[in-house]
Amino acid sequence: MSTIKFHQDLKVCQQSFDAAMEIYKLSKTFPKEEIYSLTDQIRRSSGSVSANISEALCKRK
């Protein structure tokens, strides 16, 4: 079993980052009237997943 030194070493963190990037790309295709409401919420929530994972890992150390 390998030692985890950074949050980037976690597979779940890598997958959440990849998902956030995919969501960001997909949200570019949303209608213009949704830019400041739905699109902004989706982008912020998808980015917070990997941030929460890294924060939890730091607290556990």
PyMOL commands that set and color helices and strands:
alter all, ss='L'
color gray80, all
select helices_A, chain A and resi 7-9+11-27+32-60
alter helices_A, ss='H'
color red, helices_A
deselect
rebuild
show_as cartoon
